[in-house]
Each structure stands twice: as structure tokens, then as C-alpha cells.
Amino acid sequence: MEETFDVKLVENEKYYSPPAGYREEAWTKDYETAYADFLKDPDGFWERVAKELDWFRLWDKVKEWNYPYAKWFVNAKLNITHNCLDRHVKSDRKNKVALMWKAETGEERMYTYWRLYRDVMRFANGLKKLGLKKGDRVCIYMPLVPEQIIAMLACARIGVVHSVVFGGFGANALNMRINDAQAKVVITADYTIRRGKNIPLKTIVEEAVVGSPSIEKIVVLSRKSETPVDLMKEIEVDFYGIMEGVDSYCAPEEMDAEDPLFILYTSGSTGTPKGIVHTCGGYMVGTYYTTKHVFDLKDKDRFWCTADTGWITGHSYVVYGPLAVGATVFMGEVVPDYPDPGCFWKLVEDYGITIFYTAPTAIRMFMKLGEEWPKKYDLSSLRILGSVGEPLNPEAFEWYYKNIGASRCPVVDTWWQTETGMHMITTMIGEKMRPGFAGKAVPGVKVDVVDKDGKPVPIGTGGLLVIQEPWPSMLRTVYGNDARYRQYWETVEGNYSAGDLAVKGKDGYIMVIGRSDDIIIVSGHNIGTAEVESALVSHQAVAEAAVIGKPDDMKGNSIKAFVILRVGNTPSEKLTSDLIYHVRMTLGPIAIPSEIEFVDKLPKTRSGKIMRRVLKAREMGLDPGDISTLEE
Ligand code: PRX
């Protein structure tokens, strides 16, 4: 770890009072009382939440904690899709809109709960026809279309573990994820649409599965196009084709609370991504509770989380949490500045969005584009704004609060991770907001900022962000690498280490500063330095590479790579663009370095470890700190 603890906090005294009326109407009316209730009886707190949902069999025990392994809702049986679909279909929500979808092409679709329920069951029966059964793994590599959600829910319906891979990843990244999970089926589409262009997905899948012997079938969604895709009969089947001739009812598989629901890969400090495993019961309870209480989601709301379903934010707050609550979800296959920088605000107006959840990188982009864009539209339907993915800096908070929320919508800056599955820190609706500070632990979880020995740091100093007790939607393991799971709980004995640096301010508000490890957050996406380095080194001209994150006004961080060339190669613009292309093809466009510098030497410790900290300090004109381990 390359952590720096020397953060000194200059407290700003700025607080924003919650707008009138919110607190009285909120699901959590008073943070302090809710938190005290939780502390008095943690298991009782979560049991009350869980009882709001349907279970086929109730638990014998709420929690079993055998450090560092937790079981939640021991021996309970459920199916998450029963709670996301059947529960509503049997109620007044049957005809309620579950999903509203709009693409940048103007295409639009609506699904009621009834319709979604039917499509999920038919697709689930289609998957069964392919031979899939409980416990098998399926990789979903799709655009942000309703079929992606149908595919996820259909897997969950029959107990198949899905591993969704973001459509912006390249063939090599996809191949690694398919192989690690030993997926039997990939579900994909012919292409995704972005900024007016069709970007092929199926061809990337074709390349990715060459070295994936576990794959038996590829399910292809053929999007409306003049040239429908050709399917290779031996291995490829049509998305809607497999739904033909099947039963319209598919009984939900009875899942144990601790059975895996999905695997989601996240960057680690090695070149191999970590398959974070989430389970059925605890994940359902955690995402249901936070969707309801953190976003204060009510039946009348229209909720738009702009994240792609390929990330945890999409899993928890486009799909499982909102559907478990019975919300109306908006989903857009759109980017914030195409065809013009007002397109998000037009969608807010057109769909009457009430809760809007996005990332700081998007907010900073909107700031740059100017107030005139949101001003063109009627945003008065909005009542709550949210942020996730990286620190929401005070300037961006103020801009968002004033220009999008018209100084009358609470902003919830939510801190959490792929590993946590649900929101962990935020400022609950009705509490005073502090720009720059995410807030406090959500009732139901215990967090702190500690030094290396696990001692709480004094107010105003930096330290490691830790979670002190297990929580229902915590990761249960890293797929195929349980030792890596244990590391989360071993870095700071007895605590879960988030890998983030944070500062505790006055009144217990927590400011998250950034990562303490070799992960760079670029536009809210986690990129491991090691992943980019190994992609670079796999190019025939590269001998060694080191990658750092450089602060960037828009993206939060940008990637800079230092490269040592193999003998016989010389730096050139052509080589730079070759390397960028190579990273793009291997990892995908999200991992492209914005700068490549050719060097003769890299700073290393005597044991040969590259000191990225030194490179970063030099790059930024800062003191590199302790360099006593640096080799001559
Ligand atoms: O560094 C923190 C940052 O994103 C990391 C988790 O990334 P990922 O697993 O991809 O999940 C992103 C969406 C939950 C964290 O370790 N992060 C996330 N939210 C915030 C944040 N940093 C500061 N403030 C946040 N609200």
C-alpha cells in the first residue's frame, strides 16, 4: 500500500439545511433515533427490514459471524425475483410501470410489472432449454437495454449466477472474466449505440470466447437493423428465439439466503480482476433498505440512476433495489452530451424524474458546459439528487444543488463499493448536508476512520476508512480466491478495510479523499494500475511499464503511463498511438492512458517493486516522501 496519512482537514463551516418538509415525510425521519435503534439491537434492526419482504422460509438466526465469514438470514429461503416481480404483480402494482427506457436514437419502451414478470419468466425458461441450471455461471455483455435487465432477472429466477461485464471492456478483459467464472453461456447483442455510432459487441465476444472452453452457447440480441446478424447455428442462438414455444410461467427457484446471486468483477491491485460474490438474501435486504431509505423512494417516484448496469451501481440501484421496492425505474441508453448537452435535462422533464442519481464526473462536465443547458428545461419534478463513484467536491456539490436542484432538493452523496453491495455512508434525507463530506454511516452499518493499528484517528486527521461490523449485503468471497477475501478483513485486524483514505470532520461527518492502493478512479470507474501495466507489457515493443493516476478536473483522475521500450524500439508518435490502440483492444476504451512517457528507468525499491508514489510525486512537483527503500 502506498498510503499517505498526512491529510489535515481545513473544516469549512458550511452546512445546508434540509429543505422544509422532507424530514417529516421521510422513511427515516430522524437519523439519530434510527442509528440508536440499530446500535441497541443490530440484528433486530435488520430483522425488521427483512420482514418487509417475502420469504419462502424464514431464518433460524439473523446473523452468524465467524470472523471473517458472515452468514445472514441463516437457513432462510427466497428468490429475489419473487420480491422484484411476483410480489408486485400480486398487488396494486401489477399495472404500474416498472421500467421506462429511452435510447439516444429516440426509440422508447415501457414495461409494466406484469410485462416484465412475463418476459423474465419466458427468458428464464429459454435459458433452461439451453441446459442451464442452478449454480451455473452466465456472462452478460450487453448494452443498456431492457433485455439486459431481463437477462439478469431470468438468471436469478432459476438460480443461475450472473456475471455482468460492462460493454466498454475489450476482448481480453471479457475473456479473463469468462474464464475466471467458467461461464457456460454469454448473453450479448449485435451492437451497442453510442454518440450516433453502432459499436459492435458480438465481434468482441467472438474474439473473447476463442480461448474460453467453458462456453457452450452465445445468446445474441439482434437489435433492429437493416442487416440482421447471422448466427452460427452450432453455438449462437437468438435472444427472442429461445423464448419461443416455452411455458409462460417459470417457478422461482428456491434459493438459500447464502446461495450466490451474482459475481461482479472489480479491479484489484494485481493484473487479475477480483470476482466479488454477492448472495441472495443479504444483498436483497441491503439494497431494498437503502433504496427505500437513502433515496427515500416512494411509490409515486420516478427514479433515474444513470449508471450502466454493468457496474455495481446499476446492479443495486437500477435493477435489484428499486424493483424490490416496486419503483418506476427510468433507464437510458444515452450519454450526457449527445446530441447536445441538454439531453439529460430533457429526459428529466419528459419523464418527470423525481430522483436523479449520477456521478461527480458527469456533474463536473455539466458545470463546464454551463447553466444554460439545464435552464432550458423544466426540472421542477426533481425532489432528490444523488451522487456516487468518487468524492463530490464542494464546488460540484454547490453547482448540482443550485442549478439542478434549484436549492430545494437534498443531495445524497453516497459512499460505497462493489464489495459493500449497498450504500454505507451518506447524509440521510432530512439531515444537514456538508459539501465535500459524504456524511455518516447509514443506520445499519458501523464505520470509522482509523490508523494502521486500527485506532480511531482524531477529528481532522486522515486515516483508513474501515467498516467495523458485518452487514447483510457484504461480499462473501472473491470467486476462486478466498485468500484475497480474507485480506479485506486482515489489513486492519477485526475490520473490513475499504482501501480508501478518509478524514473525520466535526459532528462525525466523513470526507472520503480517495484510494490508498493501486486503483485509479477514472470518471468513476475503477482501473487497476497493474491491469493497464500488464496490457502495455503485452505489446511487443514494451519491456516495462508503470502507471499512475493524475488529478484531472473532469475525470477525477487520468491515467499516465511510463514505458521502458525493448531494445530496438524508439519512441515515436506512431508508437504512442499503437500502444493506446493496444490497451483499447485489450482492456477497452475506459482504461486508455491519456499520456504515455517513454523513460529509460523506473524508480524501484531494492526488492524490485516499482515505486509509483515517487513517479506521482515527481509528476506533480511534490516531495516524494520517504525514499529510503529506493534503489540507487
Ligand atoms: O474510492 C471509493 C469510490 O469508489 C470506490 C468503489 O468503486 P466501485 O467498487 O467501482 O463502486 C463504485 C460505486 C459504488 C470506493 O472505494 N467512491 C464511491 N463512492 C464514493 C467514492 N469516493 C468518494 N465518495 C463517494 N461517494
Residues whose N, C-alpha, C, O or C-beta is under 5 A from the ligand:
A	BS01	PRX	T313 S387 V388 G389 E390 P391 L392 D413 T414 W415 W416 Q417 T418 E419 A438 A498 D500 V512 G514 R515 G524 N526
